[in-house]
Amino acid sequence: MGLFQSLLVFGYGGEVRLTENADGINAGQWGWNGFWQTYFRIDPQNDMVLILFTNAFDNPKWDEILGGYETIVVQAIED
């Protein structure tokens, strides 16, 4: 099982994060990444919903945008 597969489990209607990642994203979050680079997560541990909508197919900066978004959210919780 690869690294990606060990972190997220996909099922009918979404994915569940199994382990906390290096950026502090909690295990137990669930959600989905859409084809047009839409993103939503539900984080029951922090009692919040994260939503990021874009309308860009195959944006080469998607990992940078999403990573920055997750980092900002985690930092806001810690502050």
N, C-alpha and C positions, 0 to 999 in steps of 0.2 A: 504494500500500500504506500503510495507516494505521500509527500508532505501535504499537498493540497487536500487529498482524500482524507487524511487523518484529522484535518482541522474542520472540515465541513461535511455534513451528510445531507444529501439531497433526497427528497421524497415527493410525494404528491402534493403539489402546491407550494413548495418552498425548500429552504435549506436551514439547517441548525448548526451553529458553531459548537464544536465539542470541547475545544480548549481555548483558553485566553491567549491572544496573540501578543507579540512583543510591544504593540502600541497600546495595550491595555483594553482591547476590545473583549468584552466578557464572553465566557462560555455560556451557552443557553440562549444567546441571541438567535432570532430566526427572522427570515425575510427572503428577499429575492432581488436579483439583478436582472433587469429587462434588456431586450434586444437593442433598443434605442438608448442604451446606457442610462436607464432609470434605476433607482436604487431605493430600497426601503428595508428597514430593520426594526424589529420590536425587541427592546431590551427590558425584560421583566425585572432584572436585578436593580436597574436604575430607574424603573418606572417611566420609560420614555419611548418615543417613536422617532426614528431618524428617516427623513425622506430627502432625496436629492433627485431632481428631474433634469435631464438634458434631452436634447433632440438632435443627437449627433451620432450618426452611424460610423463606427470604426474610427473614433477619435484617438489619435496616437498619444494624447495626453491623458487618457481616461484614468490610468493607474495613478498618475500624479494628482489629478483632481480628486479622485475618491480617497486616496491616502491622506491628502491634506484635509479633506472634510472630516474623516474619522478622527484625525489627530486634533483638530479644533474642538470637536465635540467632547473627546476625552479630557482635554485640557480644561474646558469650561466646567466639567463636572468636578474635577480636582480642585479648581479655584473656588 
